[in-house]
Amino acid sequence: MSKKPYPQNDDLVNAILKVLSKAYTMTPDEFPEAVKKQLEEEGFYTGLVTTKRIWQLYEKLVRNGQAVDVFGVVQDLGQRE
């Protein structure tokens, strides 16, 4: 049996966007586990994927306008100059 691949940032971003598309009743506490579950379903090893890494990528997506802050956790969104 071969090892499962480690997810790269692009894989994490894709999983985050998939989870966000169905995150209508999800809480911020449930979000990182849902992303890890999505990655596992896609065949990735998630043992080294941290909650901090998931939230950093989420924040980057929100700040770049690629995702909406559905959890309301990103601060200072409208205060960039």
Secondary structure, DSSP 8 states (H G I E B T S, - for coil): --------HHHHHHHHHHHHHT-TT--TTTHHHHHHHHHHHTT---TT--HHHHHHHHHHHHHTTSS--TT----STT---
